[in-house]
Amino acid sequence: MLRLRFCGCLIALSYSSCFVLLAVAQVTNPSEVDALRAVKSSLIDYRKHLRNWNKGDPCNSSWTGVLCFGSVGTDGYLHIRELQLLSMYLSGTLAPELGKLSQLVILDFMWNDLSGSIPNEIGNITSLKLLLLNGNKLLGSLPDELGYLANLNRLQVDQNHISGPIPKSFVNLRSLRHLHMNNNSLSGQIPSELSEIPTLLHMLLDNNNLSGYLPPEFSNIPGLRIIQLDNNNFMGIEIPATYGNLSRLTKLSLRNCSLQGAIPDFSRIPNLSYLDLSQNYLTGPIPSPTLSDNMATIDLLENHLNGSIPQSFSDLPHLQKLSLGNNLLNGSIPAIWLNVSFSTKARLALDLRNNSISNILGELNPPANVTLRLEGNPICKNASIENTGPFCQSEARDEIPEVSINST
């Protein structure tokens, strides 16, 4: 009995020892280690942030920016979950071997100085949820293969030098919520296929060279909250009336897009708080139905709008900025400031310069936290209206403040 028990103890000890040895022997998948070495060789790391990438095992030695899953995979190896290399002053290029990080969830090279093109092979990482390449100097076109990333939640390639069209393959990004491609040199038509991405929340395409038409099908995206297309060239195109049906929209910015036609009715959008249609060729009157109570910014500066200023602008309790300057508006100014709910630091900036406004409804006596600019209107020459002097000078009392929504 003693011998058997002794043997049993030996056997148990042997199993325990084996378990310890196995635990110590857990290593990163060799193909992923080779991929990381290729990634490092294609980068210029003059601040030596990746100096420990030549020592030990990536997962067991805590390589800078490398995060791994906590347990081994079915192949008996550890796998890399995240590659977080933002703001490390890296230059060089992105290695095609990135596509061998087959279980990667986050790929983050934000705010470096990378050049070259985006490797097609990144489209092989089907597990990828966040692809963050913004704030670099990447060139070339967007690979069609990125459309294979069915689990992708966020695609950020903004603030690069990417050119060419938006791939129609992006219709396959069925989990995408944030599409940030602003501040590049993208050209061509915005694919209407993007409207088939049911999860899309933010679509930022401003500061590119896009043209063609604005897809009316975007109104079919149920949760879309931000559309930002400033500084593109949609010459002769009208804003689709269907955009007034985007029930979740909070920000619509189409500044300097060469748009023409009338302003759609946006009064059915309950959470809209930012509307910028400035520097276009829009015509006709400003729609009179009351906009959302959340409205903070309305910028219609530099168009060809006519008619009077809607009385409904006096029913916006959170309004902070109303820019209607350089249009063809006439009639009277409503006392827009009367129903604004001013907090301690809240201000209201009204820019009505260079129109044909001749009168005011009520007294021209806004509170001190209201900035009003009227120069270039007949009201400034109407001797029967008192107190116009401070508002008709060539320089306003204060600068017109910028009001924006943080869509980071």
Order of alpha helices (4+ residues) and beta strands (2+ residues): alpha-alpha-beta-beta-beta-beta-beta-beta-beta-beta-beta-beta-beta-beta-beta-beta-beta-beta-beta-beta-beta-beta-beta-beta-beta-beta
